[in-house]
Amino acid sequence: MLDRTDDHVEATIRELDDVDLPAGEVTIDVEWSTVNYKDGLAYAGRPGVVDRYPIVPGVDLAGTVHSSDDPRYGPGDRVTVNGCRMGERHWGGHAERARVPADWVVRLPDAIDTRTAMAIGTAGLTSMLCVLALERHGLTPDDGTVVVTGSSGGVGSVAISLLARRGFRVAAVTGRTEEEPYLRRIGAVEVVDRAELAGPGRPLASERWAGGVDAVGSHTLANVLSATAYGGVVAACGLAQGMDLPASVAPFILRGVTLVGVESVVTPHDRRVAAWDRLATDIDRDLLETMVTEVGLGELPDVTARILEGKVRGRVVVDVR
Ligand code: NDP
C-alpha cells in the first residue's frame, strides 16, 4: 500500500479484507505481478502517476478469477490485467487479491501461464504493440535493420526478442555496453553505444535503419528519426531519456518517415487480445526466462528505486504470495 505524507510516499505491506477492495465485477486471486518503469515512478512519489492515496500499486497482474459478476469470466479462469490506470487511480497488482471492472480483464492464451504473463507484463505488451505497429505500416525483415533503444530495459529487451524471432535484423542501443553479450543472446546482431544518439544531432543523417522501437524519447528519438531510411517507420512508446522531442520535420517531408505513437494503458480490449494472441505464438519462453529477475513484495521499494536509475536489466516478476 502506498500512502502519501506531507513530503514523501511510504510503501507498507498490510493485511486487508475483501470488503476493502475497490468496486469491480471480477475479483482475482493474483499469483504474479511485475515492476515497470511507471511502478518506479509511483513508489518514488513522482508527480503525474498516482492520483489518489492510499493505493495498492502495481500496473500489472496475472492470476485466476476468484469470483465474477460478469458472465464472460468464471472462477478458475486464468487472466491478466495490464495498465487501465491500475496502480495509478485504481488498486493494482502488488497484492494477493484484486478487484477490477470486467472490461479490463484479458483471458490468457493457453500457451501463456500466469508467471510468463508477468514476465511479459505491460513492458512486453507494449513491445508487441510496437511490433504490430511496424508491421501495420508495412515493415518487413527484407527492408533492413530495426533499431531498438533502451534495449537492456523491459520494453527494449522484449522488443529485441520479438523482432529477432520474426526474422528482423536488430540493432540494440544501450548505455550499458557491458550488457552486449546479453543483448546478442536475446537477438541483437549489432550493439550501439547510446552516447552516439544521446545529444543534439543533424536534422537528417545518413540512412541507417529501416525502422525503430524507441523507449527513450528526447534526442535519442530525434536521432533515430533522422537516421531512418526512406519510407521507414518508428514506433515511439517511452521517455526514459526525456519527454521532449528536439527533432525537425526533415525525416517526414524528405524521406516519408512515419512516426507511430504506441500506448498500452487505455488500448482498446480487442487490440489487447490480439497482442496477447500474437505473444502466445511469438514469445520464446526460454529466452524470456533469461531476462527475468524474481522478487517478493518486500523487495519492491528497492527494485522500484533501481528501475528509475536504469539499473534493472530485462524484466522483473513479483511473487505476491
Ligand atoms: P526500463 O527502466 O526497464 O528500461 C528503460 C531503459 O532505457 C533502461 O534500461 C536504459 O536502457 C534506457 N535509459 C534509461 N535512462 C536513459 C537515459 N537517460 N537516456 C537514454 N536511455 C536511457 O523501463 P521499461 O522498459 O519498463 O519502460 C521503458 C519506457 O517505456 C519508459 O519510459 C516507460 O514509461 C515507457 N512505457 C510506455 C508504455 C506505453 O504505454 N507507452 C508502456 C510501458 C512503458 P540501456 O541501459 O540499455 O541504455
Residues whose N, C-alpha, C, O or C-beta is under 5 A from the ligand:
A	BS01	NDP	N36 Y37 K38 T122 A123 T126 G150 S151 S152 G153 G154 V155 G156 V173 T174 G175 R176 R194 A215 V216 C237 G238 L239 A240 Q241 V262 E263 S264 V265 I307 G310 V312 G314
